[in-house]
Amino acid sequence: MKRIFLRMLLATLSMGVAGLETTRAADPATNSTLEVSVTPEATFAKVSGNTQKFREDVGIRDGWTGGIEDATLHDDISKDITLDGEGRFILDDHDYKLQLQITKKDVGFVRGGFTEYREYYDNTGGFFRPFTPSSFKLNDDLGMDVGNMFFEAGLTLPNLPKVTVGYEHQFRDGDKSLLEWGGVTQGTDTRKIYPSSKDVHEYTDILKLSAEYDISKVHLRDDFRYEHFSMNDTRADTSVDLNTSSSQTITVHENNDHDAFYNTFRMDSHVNDKVYWSLGYLYSTLSGNGDMQVVTPPPVGPFGNNWAASAINVDLDSHVVNLNSMFGPFKGLSFYAGLQAEKTDTHGFTDALLTQGVSPSTTNLIHSANDTKSLSETFGMRYTKIPYTTLYAEGQWQEEQIDLDEEETQDGASSLALGNDATVFRRDYRVGFNTAPLPRVTLAGSYRHYVANNDYDYERDTVPGYPGFITAQDFTTDEAMGKLTLRPCSRFSVAFTYQLVSTDTRTSSEAVPLLAPGGSLESGNYDANIYSVSATITPMSRWYLTGYFSLQDTRTVAFANHDPSVQTYRGDVYTIMGTTGYALDNKTDLTLEYSYSRSDNFSDNSSAGLPLGLDFQRHALLAGVSRKISKNVIARLRYGFYEYNEPSSGGSNNYTAHLASASCTVRF
Amino acid sequence: MKETSNSMSQDKPQGRFLRAKALTGLIGGVATAIIAISCATVDRVVLAPPMIPGAKYVGMDTCAACHEKEVKNFKLTQHARIQIPGEGPRVEGEGCESCHGPGSLHVDSGGDRKLIVNPRKSPEACFQCHLDKNAEFSLQFHHPVKEGRMSCTSCHDPHGEDILKPKEMQVGRVNQDCAQCHREQARPHVFEHEAMREGCTSCHNVHGSINSKMLTERDNNLCLKCHAQIAMPKTAGQVFIGTFDHTPFLQQGTCFSAGCHTAVHGSDINSHLRY
């Protein structure tokens, strides 16, 4: 598929170029400025330790890789026609890119391309020190190719509608790690630390058509889009018993396809310098179907069922309308206001066979319906009359109503009937300023207050317990940010920022006889203090230095009723980065980059549960030298050193890596 | 099945100190040698990205000569509200050039794209203001922005309007930006997870995190901060969710990674998001 597409793309663009060449040949006055550059490169990375972790962190594989790091093409074929291209082709790293575009001014363009890169995944699971061994790895090298192919053509004729048609094929193909870990049993203890993976085959075909046109001062635009999404994924969850050296694997196969149509129509106008308005409407519809199989080795039980869902259908219809306006500035004051209404209906249906405990299977019919209506309003203002100062304030309000119905029958008898009317009221307020009180000094500050109130009214709920249990949930977030930038001289600048974030979650629930009295409690609290400093120094015209430091100090507390297996989450992270560039002479440049990050939040909670938090240090050093060998040739050498230590994984994630790379840019 | 060692990292502090000392000495020595031997006259200027050697600020009016639409719409963008008004050197670099760098060489060359900063190609321009995002993209688990496989504009529209307005196909629907790539997670399910109503960022730190899958928390706190109920005193030490005692399961692992509630983005067959 990819190969065929690439051939078609190259053939089409070649025809375009050939046509343009004919035009150029017929026009001797044409002054062509063809610029081509190609950068071949070879890289060798030697890794000791966890190779997969290195690949996941750095995004390249160990061993030899090489190819074309970068290729560019620009040709002003004639006064009105340009050809642009860029490419990248790194073998063994699945890192490819090819994009070409031909543009003729006031006529149109043709462009196409292909990109692909590989996302690597570590194949290590969790860590539990009392076990021997205390962590496990999958035998597979995990990696998933992500990319797209696209082709677009557009007409940009003056005084006529601008029209663009396009096709895109997106894909994700390979194996990725999961956090769905299997159990490991040793003695009488079981911990879920065994790694698992997912075999992913997903693609999306997209057809696009858009048209835009100006009538008087009104700009009209319509975008149509059709998407066909297809997935065929399999995940495996293996559990092992170290006492008996046995293992079992639950596999989940999921197939799903959906077709979706979207159409957006928008119109907007700058009526004059002080009045602007816009109007938009989106209609989208999605129809999906699929099947699913959960295969559990015997003995199956209440949480290890065999499922065979032969028909899964989900449909969605959505309408969104919005209207916006902006006025001003009037004596430095500008206002804007917006209104958006949305109605989205989702219907889901599943016809499944379920084997619980022992055969025979039961037939389950599941149906859900979700009808969401929302209305959002925005109002904001900006004031710029204070010298060198901008003040702004904005408020957003959203009222949402969600009618949810879920029903399930098992062999004809009702096993679930849930009817829930939810109302959501969200408010989001921001105020802030940006000012330059003195030459070379800028100061900014902002404050945000966000509240979301969710109320759940259960019309019916035949199954006690979740999910029909929470009656209300409130999220309150406060954020404050300050930033100071100083430029005491042209060769030095420094910026400081501080950000405070606090989110409280309050949950109300019904009473459960003998277990819970019902009522409201603060179920979660998240606090973050983020400090950042950045500086740039240019001691001399041939030398620059940049430095960066950040401390992210985060903490999350959840209500766990004093269960010792749940502890406060701490996510303190220090990051230091520095770069320098130095012109050794008129032909030679030296660069050095260093980054360091560290977290020390590990808590060995083995006696009560699993270890929590992360203790790691990560160093990355990249040194490079480039030399202009001739007017059109630049050679580069790079050396990289990477070290990662994670005592909280028992050392199983540690790695040390050396990387050497040589490349050469040739311009024609 | 492949097993790994359970030995903890045995790096001794003395060894680390000596290595750091040797590295510092090496870097210092190389730097001194480079400065000492580079006596040649250099008439080039090197500047930290995203600055452009030799370029000066020209102001938005100059940009408007070619980029009329962008300049006209700038007042509608999120970035407009932080633009400092005024004239003179105190506010040079405001507006277009705060992200695209000084534009004089670009203007003088008739629009050479190599002589202007394109934040789509490199995030350095965005990091000048969004300092914390620079750190997050450097953590172990991050979207590949610094690697050049994505850009800030893959998810954010810096020229987008500050007010609610349809942008291409995205008319303000929650999670729509993430769904451009993560369709499997964002697709509608027979049983939804209500957390998706608040958005993907309820659970994911989308720029980067020290936690796998860019989770905001890697343990049970992620779920329990919402899924909670007041407990009777006699149940202290036990976590009941509804009527079900989850205590022994929480000991074994995290709600979503212990093989129980694995369908965290929604399920087509189970109302408790088990598959």
Boltz contact constraints between the chains, C-beta under 6 A:
constraints:
  - contact:
      token1: [A, 57]
      token2: [B, 140]
      max_distance: 6.0
  - contact:
      token1: [A, 59]
      token2: [B, 147]
      max_distance: 6.0
  - contact:
      token1: [A, 117]
      token2: [B, 149]
      max_distance: 6.0
  - contact:
      token1: [A, 133]
      token2: [B, 3]
      max_distance: 6.0
  - contact:
      token1: [A, 133]
      token2: [B, 4]
      max_distance: 6.0
  - contact:
      token1: [A, 133]
      token2: [B, 6]
      max_distance: 6.0
  - contact:
      token1: [A, 134]
      token2: [B, 6]
      max_distance: 6.0
  - contact:
      token1: [A, 135]
      token2: [B, 4]
      max_distance: 6.0
  - contact:
      token1: [A, 136]
      token2: [B, 3]
      max_distance: 6.0
  - contact:
      token1: [A, 137]
      token2: [B, 2]
      max_distance: 6.0
  - contact:
      token1: [A, 137]
      token2: [B, 4]
      max_distance: 6.0
  - contact:
      token1: [A, 139]
      token2: [B, 2]
      max_distance: 6.0
  - contact:
      token1: [A, 179]
      token2: [B, 213]
      max_distance: 6.0
  - contact:
      token1: [A, 179]
      token2: [B, 257]
      max_distance: 6.0
  - contact:
      token1: [A, 180]
      token2: [B, 257]
      max_distance: 6.0
  - contact:
      token1: [A, 180]
      token2: [B, 262]
      max_distance: 6.0
  - contact:
      token1: [A, 181]
      token2: [B, 257]
      max_distance: 6.0
  - contact:
      token1: [A, 190]
      token2: [B, 252]
      max_distance: 6.0
  - contact:
      token1: [A, 191]
      token2: [B, 252]
      max_distance: 6.0
  - contact:
      token1: [A, 192]
      token2: [B, 252]
      max_distance: 6.0
  - contact:
      token1: [A, 192]
      token2: [B, 253]
      max_distance: 6.0
  - contact:
      token1: [A, 192]
      token2: [B, 258]
      max_distance: 6.0
  - contact:
      token1: [A, 192]
      token2: [B, 259]
      max_distance: 6.0
  - contact:
      token1: [A, 202]
      token2: [B, 184]
      max_distance: 6.0
  - contact:
      token1: [A, 223]
      token2: [B, 168]
      max_distance: 6.0
  - contact:
      token1: [A, 223]
      token2: [B, 169]
      max_distance: 6.0
  - contact:
      token1: [A, 225]
      token2: [B, 169]
      max_distance: 6.0
  - contact:
      token1: [A, 229]
      token2: [B, 183]
      max_distance: 6.0
  - contact:
      token1: [A, 231]
      token2: [B, 184]
      max_distance: 6.0
  - contact:
      token1: [A, 237]
      token2: [B, 259]
      max_distance: 6.0
  - contact:
      token1: [A, 262]
      token2: [B, 169]
      max_distance: 6.0
  - contact:
      token1: [A, 264]
      token2: [B, 166]
      max_distance: 6.0
  - contact:
      token1: [A, 264]
      token2: [B, 169]
      max_distance: 6.0
  - contact:
      token1: [A, 266]
      token2: [B, 166]
      max_distance: 6.0
  - contact:
      token1: [A, 278]
      token2: [B, 165]
      max_distance: 6.0
  - contact:
      token1: [A, 280]
      token2: [B, 166]
      max_distance: 6.0
  - contact:
      token1: [A, 280]
      token2: [B, 171]
      max_distance: 6.0
  - contact:
      token1: [A, 282]
      token2: [B, 166]
      max_distance: 6.0
  - contact:
      token1: [A, 282]
      token2: [B, 171]
      max_distance: 6.0
  - contact:
      token1: [A, 294]
      token2: [B, 275]
      max_distance: 6.0
  - contact:
      token1: [A, 307]
      token2: [B, 269]
      max_distance: 6.0
  - contact:
      token1: [A, 309]
      token2: [B, 269]
      max_distance: 6.0
  - contact:
      token1: [A, 312]
      token2: [B, 268]
      max_distance: 6.0
  - contact:
      token1: [A, 314]
      token2: [B, 188]
      max_distance: 6.0
  - contact:
      token1: [A, 316]
      token2: [B, 188]
      max_distance: 6.0
  - contact:
      token1: [A, 320]
      token2: [B, 171]
      max_distance: 6.0
  - contact:
      token1: [A, 322]
      token2: [B, 164]
      max_distance: 6.0
  - contact:
      token1: [A, 324]
      token2: [B, 163]
      max_distance: 6.0
  - contact:
      token1: [A, 324]
      token2: [B, 164]
      max_distance: 6.0
  - contact:
      token1: [A, 324]
      token2: [B, 165]
      max_distance: 6.0
  - contact:
      token1: [A, 336]
      token2: [B, 163]
      max_distance: 6.0
  - contact:
      token1: [A, 338]
      token2: [B, 163]
      max_distance: 6.0
  - contact:
      token1: [A, 338]
      token2: [B, 164]
      max_distance: 6.0
  - contact:
      token1: [A, 340]
      token2: [B, 164]
      max_distance: 6.0
  - contact:
      token1: [A, 340]
      token2: [B, 172]
      max_distance: 6.0
  - contact:
      token1: [A, 346]
      token2: [B, 188]
      max_distance: 6.0
  - contact:
      token1: [A, 348]
      token2: [B, 190]
      max_distance: 6.0
  - contact:
      token1: [A, 350]
      token2: [B, 190]
      max_distance: 6.0
  - contact:
      token1: [A, 350]
      token2: [B, 268]
      max_distance: 6.0
  - contact:
      token1: [A, 350]
      token2: [B, 269]
      max_distance: 6.0
  - contact:
      token1: [A, 352]
      token2: [B, 269]
      max_distance: 6.0
  - contact:
      token1: [A, 366]
      token2: [B, 190]
      max_distance: 6.0
  - contact:
      token1: [A, 368]
      token2: [B, 190]
      max_distance: 6.0
  - contact:
      token1: [A, 378]
      token2: [B, 163]
      max_distance: 6.0
  - contact:
      token1: [A, 378]
      token2: [B, 164]
      max_distance: 6.0
  - contact:
      token1: [A, 382]
      token2: [B, 81]
      max_distance: 6.0
  - contact:
      token1: [A, 384]
      token2: [B, 85]
      max_distance: 6.0
  - contact:
      token1: [A, 388]
      token2: [B, 84]
      max_distance: 6.0
  - contact:
      token1: [A, 388]
      token2: [B, 86]
      max_distance: 6.0
  - contact:
      token1: [A, 390]
      token2: [B, 84]
      max_distance: 6.0
  - contact:
      token1: [A, 392]
      token2: [B, 81]
      max_distance: 6.0
  - contact:
      token1: [A, 416]
      token2: [B, 271]
      max_distance: 6.0
  - contact:
      token1: [A, 434]
      token2: [B, 82]
      max_distance: 6.0
  - contact:
      token1: [A, 434]
      token2: [B, 84]
      max_distance: 6.0
  - contact:
      token1: [A, 436]
      token2: [B, 84]
      max_distance: 6.0
  - contact:
      token1: [A, 436]
      token2: [B, 90]
      max_distance: 6.0
  - contact:
      token1: [A, 439]
      token2: [B, 90]
      max_distance: 6.0
  - contact:
      token1: [A, 464]
      token2: [B, 243]
      max_distance: 6.0
  - contact:
      token1: [A, 465]
      token2: [B, 242]
      max_distance: 6.0
  - contact:
      token1: [A, 465]
      token2: [B, 243]
      max_distance: 6.0
  - contact:
      token1: [A, 466]
      token2: [B, 241]
      max_distance: 6.0
  - contact:
      token1: [A, 466]
      token2: [B, 242]
      max_distance: 6.0
  - contact:
      token1: [A, 469]
      token2: [B, 242]
      max_distance: 6.0
  - contact:
      token1: [A, 497]
      token2: [B, 131]
      max_distance: 6.0
  - contact:
      token1: [A, 505]
      token2: [B, 225]
      max_distance: 6.0
  - contact:
      token1: [A, 505]
      token2: [B, 226]
      max_distance: 6.0
  - contact:
      token1: [A, 507]
      token2: [B, 228]
      max_distance: 6.0
  - contact:
      token1: [A, 509]
      token2: [B, 229]
      max_distance: 6.0
  - contact:
      token1: [A, 512]
      token2: [B, 243]
      max_distance: 6.0
  - contact:
      token1: [A, 515]
      token2: [B, 232]
      max_distance: 6.0
  - contact:
      token1: [A, 515]
      token2: [B, 240]
      max_distance: 6.0
  - contact:
      token1: [A, 516]
      token2: [B, 229]
      max_distance: 6.0
  - contact:
      token1: [A, 516]
      token2: [B, 230]
      max_distance: 6.0
  - contact:
      token1: [A, 516]
      token2: [B, 231]
      max_distance: 6.0
  - contact:
      token1: [A, 517]
      token2: [B, 230]
      max_distance: 6.0
  - contact:
      token1: [A, 519]
      token2: [B, 230]
      max_distance: 6.0
  - contact:
      token1: [A, 521]
      token2: [B, 230]
      max_distance: 6.0
  - contact:
      token1: [A, 523]
      token2: [B, 225]
      max_distance: 6.0
  - contact:
      token1: [A, 523]
      token2: [B, 228]
      max_distance: 6.0
  - contact:
      token1: [A, 524]
      token2: [B, 225]
      max_distance: 6.0
  - contact:
      token1: [A, 530]
      token2: [B, 132]
      max_distance: 6.0
  - contact:
      token1: [A, 532]
      token2: [B, 131]
      max_distance: 6.0
  - contact:
      token1: [A, 532]
      token2: [B, 132]
      max_distance: 6.0
  - contact:
      token1: [A, 534]
      token2: [B, 131]
      max_distance: 6.0
  - contact:
      token1: [A, 536]
      token2: [B, 48]
      max_distance: 6.0
  - contact:
      token1: [A, 541]
      token2: [B, 45]
      max_distance: 6.0
  - contact:
      token1: [A, 542]
      token2: [B, 42]
      max_distance: 6.0
  - contact:
      token1: [A, 544]
      token2: [B, 46]
      max_distance: 6.0
  - contact:
      token1: [A, 544]
      token2: [B, 47]
      max_distance: 6.0
  - contact:
      token1: [A, 544]
      token2: [B, 48]
      max_distance: 6.0
  - contact:
      token1: [A, 546]
      token2: [B, 48]
      max_distance: 6.0
  - contact:
      token1: [A, 550]
      token2: [B, 135]
      max_distance: 6.0
  - contact:
      token1: [A, 556]
      token2: [B, 217]
      max_distance: 6.0
  - contact:
      token1: [A, 556]
      token2: [B, 221]
      max_distance: 6.0
  - contact:
      token1: [A, 558]
      token2: [B, 221]
      max_distance: 6.0
  - contact:
      token1: [A, 558]
      token2: [B, 224]
      max_distance: 6.0
  - contact:
      token1: [A, 558]
      token2: [B, 225]
      max_distance: 6.0
  - contact:
      token1: [A, 559]
      token2: [B, 228]
      max_distance: 6.0
  - contact:
      token1: [A, 560]
      token2: [B, 224]
      max_distance: 6.0
  - contact:
      token1: [A, 560]
      token2: [B, 239]
      max_distance: 6.0
  - contact:
      token1: [A, 561]
      token2: [B, 231]
      max_distance: 6.0
  - contact:
      token1: [A, 561]
      token2: [B, 239]
      max_distance: 6.0
  - contact:
      token1: [A, 562]
      token2: [B, 236]
      max_distance: 6.0
  - contact:
      token1: [A, 562]
      token2: [B, 237]
      max_distance: 6.0
  - contact:
      token1: [A, 563]
      token2: [B, 237]
      max_distance: 6.0
  - contact:
      token1: [A, 563]
      token2: [B, 239]
      max_distance: 6.0
  - contact:
      token1: [A, 563]
      token2: [B, 247]
      max_distance: 6.0
  - contact:
      token1: [A, 565]
      token2: [B, 250]
      max_distance: 6.0
  - contact:
      token1: [A, 565]
      token2: [B, 251]
      max_distance: 6.0
  - contact:
      token1: [A, 566]
      token2: [B, 220]
      max_distance: 6.0
  - contact:
      token1: [A, 569]
      token2: [B, 217]
      max_distance: 6.0
  - contact:
      token1: [A, 569]
      token2: [B, 219]
      max_distance: 6.0
  - contact:
      token1: [A, 569]
      token2: [B, 221]
      max_distance: 6.0
  - contact:
      token1: [A, 573]
      token2: [B, 210]
      max_distance: 6.0
  - contact:
      token1: [A, 575]
      token2: [B, 135]
      max_distance: 6.0
  - contact:
      token1: [A, 575]
      token2: [B, 138]
      max_distance: 6.0
  - contact:
      token1: [A, 581]
      token2: [B, 46]
      max_distance: 6.0
  - contact:
      token1: [A, 583]
      token2: [B, 42]
      max_distance: 6.0
  - contact:
      token1: [A, 583]
      token2: [B, 44]
      max_distance: 6.0
  - contact:
      token1: [A, 583]
      token2: [B, 46]
      max_distance: 6.0
  - contact:
      token1: [A, 584]
      token2: [B, 38]
      max_distance: 6.0
  - contact:
      token1: [A, 585]
      token2: [B, 40]
      max_distance: 6.0
  - contact:
      token1: [A, 585]
      token2: [B, 42]
      max_distance: 6.0
  - contact:
      token1: [A, 586]
      token2: [B, 42]
      max_distance: 6.0
  - contact:
      token1: [A, 595]
      token2: [B, 138]
      max_distance: 6.0
  - contact:
      token1: [A, 599]
      token2: [B, 210]
      max_distance: 6.0
  - contact:
      token1: [A, 609]
      token2: [B, 251]
      max_distance: 6.0
  - contact:
      token1: [A, 612]
      token2: [B, 219]
      max_distance: 6.0
  - contact:
      token1: [A, 614]
      token2: [B, 210]
      max_distance: 6.0
  - contact:
      token1: [A, 645]
      token2: [B, 9]
      max_distance: 6.0
  - contact:
      token1: [A, 647]
      token2: [B, 8]
      max_distance: 6.0
  - contact:
      token1: [A, 647]
      token2: [B, 9]
      max_distance: 6.0
  - contact:
      token1: [A, 650]
      token2: [B, 6]
      max_distance: 6.0
  - contact:
      token1: [A, 650]
      token2: [B, 8]
      max_distance: 6.0
  - contact:
      token1: [A, 651]
      token2: [B, 7]
      max_distance: 6.0
  - contact:
      token1: [A, 651]
      token2: [B, 8]
      max_distance: 6.0
  - contact:
      token1: [A, 651]
      token2: [B, 9]
      max_distance: 6.0
  - contact:
      token1: [A, 652]
      token2: [B, 4]
      max_distance: 6.0
